[in-house]
């Protein structure tokens, strides 16, 4: 399959419905979704009116030269267990519907899946493909539909639709749907924003859909989205089959997280964990962060964690969480893996008949063993790109959070070399030499 024969995700709005997923070649191999997993009434949708502010150094749309670039440089993956190949003279991706725009990529944020997918063959589409989930840059072709975006806008793009290489980050120009893009305020650079996208989306869906937090009740008075209400207003059969149970069946209304509840986050210093701490605090919850306290404690207190628990003595960590919550912890989020998810489950309320159930989200895996009274959840990451109102609600809320400086972007470490430097940067993620900051690769000086 050539790069021009690329799958486009099915939209829930009929006007955006492109072709269905092409059939995979006959194989017994099961597709693994290696994500951290994993229509509403008008009041649930934010207004899209642009603010007519202009900052020094910005260019008005009518001052921009017409875009007439037809080829670009990309990184191609030709086969599992290979390195990405830097390739020139590849076609600039084409816009295929009225809500898509073309973005000139200025900075790429690296994620663990960027090396795990080729190394382990996780969730790879037809090869050769372009990878990369997080990008930031400038709009060079705006959506044809009425939109809050215009040429020259500085944006953050998140590619959760990994089958569509047009939207991937490891290239000079990428397609971004307007409902999966965040317009960046002037004080947030593309370099700072680049690693935020996947972390924010994963944390938001984990808290908002899996645990049922209603972000309309944030203590600041900001009107965030009620994600569970939005997703459940969509006909069940219109959502991808593998996320239906998570979106409709796992949590009932009287079990939803609310202001004053405790939540424990194991691995709270990761990018997704840091976002989750900040969002949970905005929703009025009390947060326990189970982390390397010596290394990350001060940073997590700055982000609002109420209690820090050191992760190295796991038995003691579990006991501290039980003692502080009086054995009544009902909400947990694990960002590290199956083993720590099981430990966190053991720290949660394991209630009897008539008691509310506890709910645990595993971003990178869940235990095989069931835990009495604890419901396991996987993040329905596809909801971000398959349900435009979910994606747009999150992106408009993110724009407000960044504009009002209520959400901090991840700490970063800059890796030089542009596209050609990404393999070396991924090697540092493989060997664990980078622990804490997110690696960002600028494509422009």
PyMOL commands that set and color helices and strands:
alter all, ss='L'
color gray80, all
select helices_A, chain A and resi 14-16+42-44+61-63+113-120+165-167+178-180+190-193+197-210+215-217+227-232+236-238+241-248+253-255+271-282+293-302+314-324+338-346+383-386+388-403+418-430
alter helices_A, ss='H'
color red, helices_A
select strands_A, chain A and resi 71-76+85-91+100-109+134-141+154-158+173-177+181-183+262-266+286-291+307-310+331-334+358-362+374-377+412-414+438-442
alter strands_A, ss='S'
color yellow, strands_A
deselect
rebuild
show_as cartoon
